[in-house]
Structure formats: C-alpha cells, structure tokens
Amino acid sequence: PALPPLPPSFCFCSTSTTSSSHYHNFLQTTTIMKTVILATLIAGAAAFAPAQSGVRTTSLNAVPEADAQYTDDIGVVAPLGVWDPSGILARGPEEVARLRELEIKHGRIAMFAFVGYIVHANGIKFPWAMQMDGTPFPDANGNPPALWDTVSDDAKWQIFGLIAFLEFWSELSTPNHKHYMAGGKPGDFPDFISGPEGIPHPVPFNLYDPFKLSKNMSEEKKESRLRAELNNGRAAMLGIFGFLSEQSAEGSVPLLKGVVPHYDGEVMAPFVTNYLGSAWGIN
C-alpha cells in the first residue's frame, strides 16, 4: 500500500534542508505572487464596480429589498458593498447559505493548493520514503502539476478517499450541529463523534481547532477570523489559477512569465490515465 504524499499544510514542517538558491526562489516566488494577487484584486474590483445604469443597484446607499438584509453579511467587502447582479440573494436564505458554504470550502482548498504549490515548486519535501516499497517523494524539478503526475494511483486513491469522507461528514446534520441550509453556519465543520451513532473508534482530535484553542474566543473575534479566512480564500483561488493558467498557456499571466515552468499535461485531470474515456478509446 502507498502512503499519501506530502500534505500541503504540513510541507513547511519538513526536516529536509534546502539550498540557499531554493530559499531565494521561494522568497522571489512568494513576493511575485503577492503582487499578482494584489493586481488581480484591484482589477477585479474595477471590473465588478457597480454600473451607473441597469435594473439592479448594487451600492449600499440604495440596495434592492432582497439585498438589504445582507448589507452586513460576512462576505460583503468595501467599497463594492452588496454585489449581486444575478439576483442570487432573491432565491432565499437556503440558497445563499449553500453558495456561501461552497465559497468557503473552495477557498479553503485553494489555500491548501496555493501554499502546497509554492512549497513543491521549491523542492521542499519529507526526507523519508513516500511508499512502503521505498519510493521517495517526487521532485519533478519544481513543477507541481508534473509532480502530481508522478504520484502513484494507489496514493491518489487514498487522498481522494479521505476527501470523500470529509465531504460526507461535512454534510451531516446532528442534534449538536445543524446543516448550513437548515439554520446552521456555513463553513462550520461538525466535530467527529465516536460511538454507535458516529465513527466506530475513538477520534482524539477534530478537524477544526483540534487543541480547543478557540474555546473561549469571543463571537466578534470568530467573525473577524471568518471574514479574513473568506477573503484569503478568494485571493488563493485567484492565485492558484494564476499559476496553472500561466503554466498551461504561457503569457496568460504576464507577471508570472518565466517564473513558473510550462506544463504539457492536463491540469484538471486527477489521473494520467483517462480511466473513464479509455472504455471508448479516448486517451
């Protein structure tokens, strides 16, 4: 059996040593990406600025009745205010909660991906073997998508299995945890429960706050942290797709030209082999 490859969130805990050039490249890549994200956010703010004419008004001074209740929502960012040109907010609180949950979830995944990309691009990895047969963690010369292609399918299935379990558990509704579309909080991951109605073995730590550090945190502090997480997730989604876009279509992100290597593979394919398409002769 294969051991899962290096989780992005723990990459900085590696005990392996890197050369000064790797460290320099790491700082250079991080600085450039901060600039890219800042420039993208500024451009996005200009692009999404409320129009002067049209059916819907998106400024805080005159929001439609369906939007008025969301002027203080956790996702509202100045100076845009309530920006809802598609009328999503009029669909009702359940739909809004569902979309907020999706945004938070995708933002969290993107933050993992963004940090993991930078770490692997600089060749930082665990020094021990990745698999039981002694196969080491791959390197791929600082090309993270190419590195993923070198990971065995057995290891990938273990990763996808864990993701599937976490996705299943996040959708549970229990007496102590309401579903986000039934009055619960979007982004609130339920605690792991052991016993007849939960996981059939002890689970000492929860996914969120495993050491109970936020037990006595005020609601204001929690809201501030959630707002920061939401905005960092938005930036990370732009950042990781900036990396992948430039690798797949050189010149698509001018600030990254020559910074990230070209990638000839399919960035959206989880496996090198097209298992579904192969049945119809599609590679």
MOPE-V743000 format. One record per backbone hydrogen bond with DSSP energy under -1.0 kcal/mol. CO is the residue of the C=O (numbers start at 1). NH is the residue of the N-H. E is the energy in kcal/mol with one decimal. If there is no record, write none. Layout:
co: <CO/CO>
nh: <NH/NH>
e: <E/E>
//
This chain:
co: <1/7/8/10/11/19/20/21/22/23/24/25/26/27/28/29/30/31/32/33/34/35/36/37/38/39/40/41/42/43/44/64/64/67/68/70/73/77/84/88/89/92/93/94/95/96/97/98/99/100/101/102/103/104/105/106/107/108/109/110/111/112/113/114/115/116/117/119/120/131/135/135/143/144/145/148/152/153/154/155/156/157/158/159/160/161/162/163/164/165/166/169/174/177/179/179/185/193/195/199/209/214/218/219/220/221/222/223/224/225/226/227/228/229/230/231/232/233/234/235/236/237/238/239/240/241/242/243/244/245/247/249/253/254/256/256/266/273/274/277/277/278>
nh: <132/10/11/13/14/23/24/25/26/27/28/29/30/31/32/33/34/35/36/37/38/39/40/41/42/43/44/45/46/47/48/67/68/70/71/73/76/81/87/91/92/96/97/98/99/100/101/102/103/104/105/106/107/108/109/110/111/112/113/114/115/116/117/118/119/120/121/124/123/134/130/131/147/148/149/151/156/157/158/159/160/161/162/163/164/165/166/167/168/169/170/172/177/174/182/184/188/199/198/195/212/217/222/223/224/225/226/227/228/229/230/231/232/233/234/235/236/237/238/239/240/241/242/243/244/245/246/247/248/249/263/252/256/257/259/260/269/275/278/280/282/281>
e: <-1.2/-1.4/-1.2/-1.6/-1.5/-1.9/-2.5/-2.7/-2.4/-2.2/-2.5/-3.0/-2.4/-2.5/-2.3/-2.5/-2.0/-1.8/-2.5/-2.8/-2.3/-2.6/-2.6/-2.7/-2.3/-2.4/-2.8/-2.5/-1.9/-2.4/-2.3/-1.1/-1.4/-2.3/-1.4/-1.8/-1.5/-1.5/-1.3/-2.0/-1.1/-1.8/-2.5/-2.1/-2.3/-2.2/-2.3/-2.0/-2.3/-2.6/-2.6/-2.7/-2.2/-2.2/-2.2/-2.4/-1.9/-1.9/-2.5/-2.9/-2.2/-2.6/-2.5/-1.9/-2.3/-2.6/-2.5/-1.9/-1.6/-1.9/-2.7/-1.7/-2.3/-2.2/-1.5/-1.1/-1.9/-2.6/-1.4/-1.8/-2.8/-2.1/-1.9/-2.3/-2.5/-1.9/-2.4/-2.5/-2.4/-2.8/-2.1/-1.4/-1.4/-2.5/-2.3/-2.5/-1.8/-3.9/-1.7/-2.0/-1.7/-1.4/-2.2/-2.4/-2.1/-2.3/-2.3/-2.4/-2.0/-2.6/-2.6/-2.2/-2.6/-2.3/-1.9/-2.2/-2.4/-2.2/-1.6/-2.4/-3.0/-1.5/-1.5/-2.0/-2.3/-2.3/-2.0/-2.0/-2.0/-3.0/-2.4/-2.1/-2.3/-1.3/-2.1/-1.4/-1.6/-1.5/-2.2/-1.7/-2.9/-1.3>
//
